[in-house]
Amino acid sequence: MARIHVPGDGHVAPLPKAGWQWKPYSDVKKRRVVERALFILRTNVKGMKPCNECFKKLPGMRSFDDILNDPELFISFDPGNIEGRYGVTIHAGGKEVSITDWAIRMGRWLVASTLIHEFAHVNGAPGTNSDAEDTLICCGFSTHHVPGIIGATGGASTGNYA
């Protein structure tokens, strides 16, 4: 299972890069939002055939379930509070995701959709097209799909950095 980075877990997170940070969740309320988002993914998305098939078409060829169940994948905290700045994956195929404070303040459903997008980058979706964002459609989150989101839009970064 993907893990939430918390203080004292021994995880060595990436250093800040391009304004993004991978910090542990020291605030229990913020960590609970991510826990609830993961619950949504485990109960509403895990096992969904169209979602798993969509993920298998990405360069990493793993299913959504494979990514969600990966114990080497860490979800960290980015204190960024800029509207429209959701999350980041350290690089396509990497196993380091960070979710912004802004996304967390918007709630568990937005965090869940952001995790689907970032998990697509973990599965190799590049930051140069809409492949990661398009996974929201086949994973039951079409109302959260924002056409045009790739690696960065309008200065509000939302994707991966190689």
C-alpha positions in Angstrom: 0.0 0.0 0.0 1.2 3.5 -0.8 2.4 5.1 2.4 2.0 8.5 3.9 5.3 10.1 4.9 5.1 10.9 8.7 7.7 12.1 11.1 9.9 9.3 12.4 9.1 6.8 9.6 12.7 6.7 8.5 11.9 7.7 4.9 14.5 9.9 3.3 12.4 12.2 1.1 13.8 14.1 -1.9 15.3 17.5 -1.4 13.2 20.5 -2.5 13.1 20.9 -6.3 11.7 23.7 -8.5 9.8 25.1 -5.5 8.3 21.7 -4.5 8.9 20.0 -1.1 8.5 16.5 0.2 7.9 16.9 3.9 6.3 14.5 6.4 2.7 15.0 7.5 3.2 16.4 11.0 -0.3 17.9 11.2 -2.8 15.2 12.0 -5.7 17.0 10.4 -3.9 17.3 7.1 -2.7 13.7 7.3 -6.4 12.6 7.9 -7.4 14.3 4.6 -4.9 12.2 2.7 -5.9 9.0 4.6 -9.5 9.7 3.7 -8.5 10.2 0.0 -6.7 6.9 0.1 -9.9 5.3 1.6 -11.8 6.7 -1.4 -9.3 5.2 -3.8 -9.3 1.8 -2.0 -13.1 1.6 -1.9 -14.2 3.3 -5.1 -11.4 2.9 -7.6 -9.4 -0.2 -6.6 -10.5 -3.1 -8.7 -12.2 -0.9 -11.3 -11.5 -2.7 -14.6 -11.5 0.5 -16.9 -9.1 2.3 -14.5 -6.7 -0.7 -14.3 -6.8 -1.1 -18.1 -6.2 2.6 -18.6 -3.2 2.5 -16.3 -1.7 -0.5 -18.0 -1.6 1.5 -21.3 0.9 4.0 -19.6 4.6 3.5 -20.1 5.1 1.7 -16.8 2.4 -0.9 -17.8 1.2 -1.3 -14.2 -2.4 -1.3 -13.1 -3.9 1.3 -10.8 -4.1 -1.4 -8.2 -0.4 -2.1 -8.6 0.5 1.5 -8.0 -1.9 1.9 -5.0 -0.6 -1.3 -3.4 3.1 -0.4 -3.9 4.7 -0.1 -0.4 7.7 1.8 -1.9 5.5 4.7 -3.0 5.4 7.6 -0.5 3.0 10.5 -0.3 4.5 13.6 1.2 3.4 17.1 2.1 4.1 20.2 0.1 3.3 23.4 2.2 2.5 25.3 -1.1 -0.7 27.2 -0.8 -1.1 28.6 -4.3 -4.6 28.0 -5.8 -4.4 25.5 -8.6 -1.2 23.9 -7.5 -2.2 20.3 -6.7 0.7 17.9 -6.4 3.9 16.6 -7.9 5.8 13.5 -8.7 9.6 13.7 -8.5 9.9 12.3 -12.1 8.0 10.0 -14.4 8.4 6.5 -13.0 9.5 7.8 -9.6 7.8 6.8 -6.3 7.7 10.1 -4.6 4.5 12.1 -4.6 3.8 15.3 -2.8 0.3 16.9 -2.2 0.0 20.6 -1.6 -1.5 22.3 1.4 -3.9 24.0 -1.0 -5.2 20.7 -2.4 -5.6 19.3 1.1 -7.6 22.4 2.1 -9.9 21.7 -0.8 -10.7 18.3 0.6 -10.4 14.5 0.3 -12.1 14.3 -3.1 -9.7 16.7 -4.7 -6.8 14.9 -3.0 -8.1 11.6 -4.3 -8.2 12.9 -7.9 -4.8 14.5 -7.5 -3.4 11.1 -6.3 -4.9 9.4 -9.4 -3.1 11.9 -11.6 0.2 11.6 -9.7 0.0 7.8 -9.7 -0.2 8.0 -13.5 3.1 9.8 -13.4 4.5 7.2 -11.1 3.4 4.7 -13.8 5.4 6.7 -16.4 2.9 9.2 -17.8 5.0 12.1 -19.1 4.6 15.7 -18.1 4.3 16.7 -21.7 0.8 15.6 -22.6 -2.5 15.0 -20.8 -2.1 11.2 -20.3 -2.0 11.6 -16.5 -5.0 13.9 -16.3 -6.9 11.7 -18.7 -6.7 8.7 -16.3 -9.3 10.5 -14.2 -11.9 9.8 -16.8 -11.4 6.1 -16.8 -11.1 5.9 -13.0 -14.5 7.4 -12.3 -13.4 11.0 -11.6 -14.5 12.6 -14.9 -16.0 15.6 -12.9 -12.5 16.3 -11.6 -10.9 16.1 -15.1 -9.4 19.4 -16.2 -8.6 19.5 -19.9 -5.2 20.9 -20.7 -3.5 19.9 -17.4 -0.1 18.4 -18.3 3.1 19.0 -16.3 2.4 22.7 -15.6 -0.4 25.1 -16.6 -0.4 28.9 -16.2 2.5 28.8 -13.7 0.6 26.5 -11.4 2.6 23.3 -11.6 0.6 20.1 -11.4 2.7 17.3 -12.9 6.0 15.6 -12.8 9.6 17.0 -13.0 12.2 14.9 -14.6 
